[in-house]
């Protein structure tokens, strides 16, 4: 079980990197040079919604990056609009600009094409759903493990 578990951890890391490479390649094909893959995925996940930076972070749209830095860069390059909350001056609301929504549309088309091509690789909705189910259970396991204090398994020398 340990070998399979470690293989899963390594595979998750590789898949994430490969996905970011695919997104970056699409940005390059579209001539988008002022946006990185993580920023593009933040835009994609934000879509038509309006969220605060805190909400972006809570929802996991930051993908392990520095949200404030990425938001600042996307605002500077015109992909995001940032406005102070009328009710809480400490909070700022984010939404995609037209330029940001265009990136969302490009990525949506890419992912739609990928979804259509999965069958040629022996993957159907049932396979993907089973993989997602296993990953959601692993996510829950890690969330619980993060919150619990476990004794050290190393022996004293």
N, C-alpha and C positions, 0 to 999 in steps of 0.2 A: 504493500500500500504506500509506503514512504516513497518508493521510486516513482510511482504513478503520480503522487501528490507533487513531488518536485518537478516532474515533467510538465504537469499542468501549470505550475507557477512560471516556469521558463517559457512555456507556450503562450501564456497570457502576455508576458512581456514582449515576446517576438511579434505576436499578432498586433499589439498596440503600435509598436514601431513601424511595422509594415503598413498598417492602416494610415498612419501619419505620413509615410512616404507616398502612398497612393494619393492622398489628399494634396500633398505638396506638388506632386507631378501634375495633377489636374490644375492646380493654381498656375503652375508654370505654362501649361498648354493654353490656358485662358489669358496669359499675359499679366497675371496678377503677381507683382514682385514686392509689394509693400505689406504683405500679409503672410504670416507663417501658418502651418497646418493647425496648430493648437488654436490660434486666433480664429481661423476659418471654422473650426468645429464649435467654438464658442458661439459664433454668429449663427451657425446652422442650428444649434440647440436652442438658441434664443428665438430665432425665427420671427414671427409676428408678435411675440409676447413683449411685455414691458416688465422688467425685473430690476431689483436693486443688486448691487454687487454682492451683498450678503446672500441674497436668494440664489444668485448664480453659483456661489460657493457651496451653499447647502445642497443644491441639486446636483453637484458634482460636475458641472459644465466646465470647470477649469482644467480638468484632466492633469492634475498634478503640477500646474504651473502657477506663476505669480499673477493672480487675477488683476490686481491693481495696475501692474505694469502693462499687461495685455490690454486692459480697458483703455488706459491712457494712450497707447499706441494706436488702437483702433479709432479712438475719438480724433486723434491728430490726423489720421489718414482718411477720415470721413466715412468710416464703415459703421460707426455707432454714434448715436445722439445721446447725450447725457444731460439730464435736467434735474435740478434740485426739487425735492419733494415739497409741495406746497404746505404739507401738514407737519413734516419733520425736516427741518433745515439740515440736519446731519446726514440724511439719506439722499442719495441720488438715484434717479431712475434711468435705466438704460433701455434703448430700443434700437433696432437696426435702421440705418438710413436706407435710402433707395440703393445706394452703392452696396451696402451690407446685404440687403435683400437679394440683390443680383448674385452675390456669392452663394447665398442660401439656395437659390434656384439652380445654380450650376452644380452644387453638391447634391441636391435632391435628384437631378437628372443622372448624375454619376451613380448614386446609390440605387436608383431605379433600374439602370442598365445592369448593374452588378446583380441585383436581385433576380433579374430575368436570366442572367447567365449562370446562376448557381446550379440549375438543373443539369447543365452539361458537365458539371464536376461531381455529379452524384449526390448533390445536396438538394433536399426538398424542404418544404415547410415543416414537416414532421422532424427531420434531422436537426434543423436549426432550432426548433422549439425545444427539443430534448437537450441540446447543448445549452440553450438559454436557461432552462430549468436547473441544470447542474450548476451553471455559473451563479445563478441567483442563490442557490443553497450554499455555495462556497462563500459568496458575499456575506450571507447571514452568519455563517460560521466564523468568518474573520471579524465581523462586527462584534460578535459575542466574545471572541478571543481577545479583542482589543480592550474590551471593558473589564475582563476578568484578570485577576492576579493569580498567576500560576507559580507553583514552586519551581525552582531551578532544577533541571534534570541532569546537571553536571555533578559528578561526584567530587568530593573533596580529596585532594591528593595527599 
